[in-house]
Amino acid sequence: MLSFYKTDENGNLHTVDQVCRGCWVSAVAPDEKEQEFLQREMGIVPEFVKASLDAEETSYVDRNEENDQILVIVDYPEQDSQSNRRMTSYITLPIGVILLEGCIVTIANQPNSTVNALESGRIKDLDTRYKTRFLLQVLLLISQEFLTYLRQIEKLSTQTEQRLYKSMKNRELIHMLELDKSLVYFSTSLKGDELTLNKIMRFKDIPLYEEDEELLEDVMIEIKQAIEMSEIYSNINSRTSEGFSNVINNNMNIIMKRLTVITIVMSIPNMVYGFYGMNVTGLPVPFAWFPMVISVVLSILCWFYFEKNDHYD
């Protein structure tokens, strides 16, 4: 889907019917016809369109000198819609921001909250006429979304941990693993976005104005904070999962020890009756009640022995 937007003199975002100077073109999951429009009508390099739609693409900055175009790919967070509905997990996907001579283009391979927030006009001071500022506002929005999702992950992790204290089930441990995997995605993508932002600061072809310095500083602070949060939550989540796994293993060992003790105690009557069932002479007290009494006494003594020794608990 292609949408065209432009900011008026009052700073309000409006839709326009066609591409014009100072506009923003939003391409969300474009079909072949729309991709052809981007390449032929707008002159975007085909490699830039292809890279923006590649779900496995990593964050980077590229420039096509021949057509005077700059591609900036950054990763944004998104809830994984293909995961188990009962378990919440998150992934990161790329979005391409292409700086053309007269306009700016964003290309995403699926609908997402980042583009929705831009299109709804909820972003303060959004201006499509200033490409550098628009790019920095996109990066700031993405970094804030990372922080929001990280807080959600921390909350989900705490809830899952509380459920594990009450009942240790495989489902809860699997959910912890899913959240841990999400944090790995976040940490990797955030580090890539940070490198891309540093390249933008050194990239001479993307002009940085004095008015954008404060915005650039805000983006750097938000991304660094998100990186620190993701690393902290990942360490906590990993150690929590590891701790509960050790508790489960310890409980399993205790159960196996108790089953072993029960097996030993239950085998005593079999041994006693085995002796008295042989066709031999000279056994003491050859009466039916005697082996039963001996079996009961030995079983009780054996049980008390194991119960009184702490190293068998």
N, C-alpha and C positions, 0 to 999 in steps of 0.2 A: 504494500500500500504506500502510495506517495502522497505527501501532504506538504503544502507550501505556506510558510508563515513569514510575517514581517512585522517589525516593531515600528510604531508610528512615533511622531515627535513627542508625544506625551509619555512614551515608554510602555504603551499597551501593545500586547501581542495580538495580531489579527491574521486570519487566513487570507491568502491571495489565490487567484485562479491559475497563475503561471509563474514561471521562474522570472525574477527581476533582480535588479541590483540591490544588494543589502538584505536579501531574504535568506531564510533558512529552509532547506529541503529535508524533510524527514522521510526516510525510506525504511519501512518496517516489513520484514519478510517479503521483499519485492519478488514478483514473478518474473518470468523471462521477458515479457513485454516491458515491464517497468525497468528491468536491468538494461534492456536495450535502449530505453529512453535516457537513462543515466549516462550510458556510454556514448551514444550517438548524438543526442540532442544537447546534452550538457558537456560532453567531451571528457568525461571522467575516464581515467586510465582503467582498462578492464582488470588489470591485476589488483588495483585498489578495491574495486567492487568485489572481486572474488575473495580477497583477503578479509574484507569486512564481514563477509557472510560465512567464513570458515569458523565453525564452532571450536576448533582446536587451536586457533591462532593465538599467539601470545602478544603481550603489550610491547609496542615499539613505535618509532617514528621513522617515516620514510619520505623522500622527496623525489619527484619526477621533474628534472630540470627542463626537459624538452617541452612539457606542457605547463610548467610552473604550477604544480600541484603538490600539496603536502598532505600526507596521510598520518593520522595519529590514531592508533588502536589502543584502547584501554579496556580492562576487564571490569565488569560490574557484577554485583551479587544478585542472585535470584533463587527463589525457592524451587527445589527440584520437583517438577510436576510428575515425573515418571517414577518416582520412588514410591514405596509402600505408603498408602494413605494414612495408615495408623502411625507412621513414623515420619517426623518432620526432618528433612535434610536440605542442604543448600549446595548450590554449585555456582560457578562463575562463568560468564560468557563474554565474548568480545563485542565491542561496539566501535565502529569506525567513524572518525570525524575527519572529513576531507575539506581542506581549505582551498577554495578556488579564488580566482581573481575578483569576482564580484559577489560571491555568496559563500555560504557554508552548508555542507551536506553531512548528515548523520545516517549511517546504514547499520541496521541491526537485523539479525537473522530470525528474530521472533519478538512479539510484543513484550514490553517490559515496563517496569515502574519508572525507570529513568526517563525514557522518552515520554511517558504519560505525564510525569511531573513537569517536564519542559513544555509540552503542548497545552497543559491546563493553565499555564500562566502563573503557577504558584511560586516560581522562582523570582526572588526580588531582584530588581534592576537588570533583568534579562534584556539584552539588546542585540538583535541579529545583525546590526550594522557594524559592530566591532567584533571581528572574528577571534582575536586573541582573548578578549574578555569572555566571549561566549564559550570558547574552549576551556578556559579556567573554571567557569561556572559549571560546566559539565563535569569536570574533574572534582570540583568541590561537592557537587550533588552525589556523585558516586562514592566519594569517601564518607559522606554522611550516611549513605545507605549501608555501607559496610559496618559502620558503628551501630546502626539500628539493628541490623541482623545479628551482630555479635552479642548485643544485649539480649536478644531473643534466644540465642544459643545458650548463653549463660543461664537464663531462666529455665529453659528446657532441661539443661544438664542438672540443675538443682532439683527440679521436680523428679527427674528420673532417679537421682541419687536417693531422694527421700523414699521413693517406692522400693528401691533396692534394700533399704534398711528394714522394711517390713516383710518383703518377700523377694528372694533372689530368683528371678526368672530369666530365662534365656532372652526373652523379648526385650527386657530392660537393658541387658548387657549389649544386645545388638543395636539398640537405639543409641547407647553411649558410643559405640563404634561408628555409627552413622554421623553423629555430631562431631566426633574426632576427625572423620574424613572431611567433613565440611570445613572444619578449622584449617586443615592442611590446604584445601583449595583456596581459602581466604588468604592465608599467610603467603602462599606462593604468588597469587595474583596481586596482592598489595605490594609486595616487594618489586614485582614487575612494573606496576603503576608508578612506584616511587622512582625507579630508574628512568621511566619514560618522562616523568616530570622534571627530573634533573637534566635530561637531554633537551627538553623544551627550553629550560633556562639557559642552556649553552647553545641552542640552535639559533644561529644568526638569521635564518630565513623566517622565523616566527618572531615578529617584533614585540617587545615587552615595553610597555609605557609606564610612566610613573604612577598613573592612576590604578594600574593593575598590580602594583607591588604588594599592597595590603592583601588583595585577593589571593595572590600567589603565596604569600606567607600563610594565610588561612588554610589553603589547600595542603601545604607541606605539613602544618601542625596536625590537621585532621588525619592525613595518611599515616604519619608517624605514630599518632595515638592508636589508630586502628591496627597497625602492625604490632605494637606492644600488647594491645588487648588480645589479639589473636594468638600471640605466642604464650601469653599468660594462661588464657583459657585452654589452649591446647595442652600445655603442661599439666594443668590441674585435671583436665578431663582424662588424659592418658594415665596419670598416677591413680586417679580414682578407679578407673576401669581395672587397672593392674591390681590395686588393693582388693577390690571385690573378687577378682579372679583368684587371688591367693586365699581369701577367706573361704571361697567355695571349695578349693582344693583341700584346704585344711579340714573343712567339714566332711569332705569325702574320705579323708584319711581316718578321721574319728569313727565314721560309720563302718569302714572296713575293719578297724580294730575291734569294734564291738561285735561285728558279725563273726570275726575270728574267735573271740572269746566264747560266744554262744555255741559255735561249732565244736570247740574243745569240750565245753561242759556237756553238750548233748552226746558227745562220743563216749563219755565215761560209762553210761549204762550199757552200751553195746559191747564194750570191752569186758565188763564184769559178767554179763550174761553169756558172752562168748566163751569165757573160761568154764562157766558152770554148764554150758551146753555140750561140752566135750565128753566123750565116753572114757573118762579116766576115773580112777579111784583115789581116795585119800584127800579129797577136798574138804575143808572145814565146814561144819554145819551144813550138811547137804539137804537143806529144806528150801522150799520155794520163796518163803518170805525173806530169807537172809540175803540173797543177791539184790533184792529190791531195796532193802535197808542200806546195804553197802553202797549201792548206786546213788541213792538219795544223799547219804552223808558225804560221799566223795564229791558229788556235784555241788553241794552247798559249800563245802570247804574250798573247792576250786573257784567258785564264784566270788566268795569273800576275799580270796587271795588276790584276784584280779581287781576287785573293787577297791581294796585298801592300798594298792600300789599305784601312785600317781602317774608313773611313766606309762601306764597302760590306758590312761584316759584320753 
